[in-house]
């Protein structure tokens, strides 16, 4: 029987990964807003609701970047 060893928690690139997610989320929001001109009222309402959820997620991601950067500064990379 083979026992699997869990991978260590490597947080060294978390800030960059989260920043990449933020950039992609903003791009998705912009693309969705551009698509609203082609949508009907329901589509527009759905896009607006989704973008609002994205804004909330962005706030959380930005907060997480700050926490990860602080942890990195304090030497906590694992």
C-alpha positions in Angstrom: 0.0 0.0 0.0 1.4 3.4 -1.0 0.9 6.3 1.3 0.6 9.7 -0.3 2.5 12.5 1.3 0.6 15.8 1.1 2.3 18.6 -0.7 3.6 21.4 1.5 1.6 24.6 1.6 3.7 26.8 -0.7 2.5 30.4 -0.4 5.5 32.0 -2.0 3.6 33.0 -5.2 0.1 33.6 -3.7 0.3 37.4 -4.2 1.1 37.0 -7.9 -1.6 34.3 -8.3 -4.2 36.4 -6.6 -3.2 39.5 -8.6 -3.6 37.5 -11.8 -7.1 36.4 -10.7 -8.0 40.1 -10.0 -6.8 41.1 -13.5 -8.8 38.3 -15.2 -11.9 39.1 -13.2 -11.7 42.8 -14.2 -11.3 41.7 -17.8 -14.3 39.5 -17.5 -16.3 42.3 -16.1 -15.4 44.6 -18.9 -16.2 42.0 -21.5 -19.6 41.4 -19.9 -20.4 45.1 -19.8 -19.5 45.3 -23.5 -21.8 42.4 -24.2 -24.7 44.1 -22.5 -25.4 46.3 -25.6 -26.4 43.1 -27.4 -28.5 41.6 -24.7 -32.2 41.9 -23.8 -33.4 43.2 -20.4 -33.0 39.9 -18.7 -29.4 39.4 -20.0 -28.5 42.9 -18.9 -29.9 42.3 -15.4 -28.1 39.0 -15.2 -24.8 40.6 -16.2 -25.2 43.5 -13.8 -25.9 41.0 -11.0 -22.9 38.9 -11.9 -20.6 41.9 -12.1 -21.8 43.0 -8.7 -20.8 39.6 -7.3 -17.5 40.0 -9.1 -17.0 43.4 -7.3 -17.6 41.8 -4.0 -15.1 39.0 -4.9 -12.6 41.6 -6.0 -12.8 43.4 -2.6 -12.1 40.0 -0.9 -9.2 39.2 -3.3 -7.6 42.6 -2.7 -7.8 42.1 1.0 -6.3 38.7 0.6 -3.4 40.2 -1.4 -2.7 42.6 1.4 -2.7 39.7 3.9 -0.4 37.6 1.8 1.9 40.4 1.2 2.1 41.1 4.9 2.7 37.4 5.6 5.5 37.4 3.0 7.0 40.5 4.6 6.9 38.8 8.0 8.7 35.8 6.5 5.8 33.4 6.4 6.2 31.7 2.9 4.8 28.3 4.0 
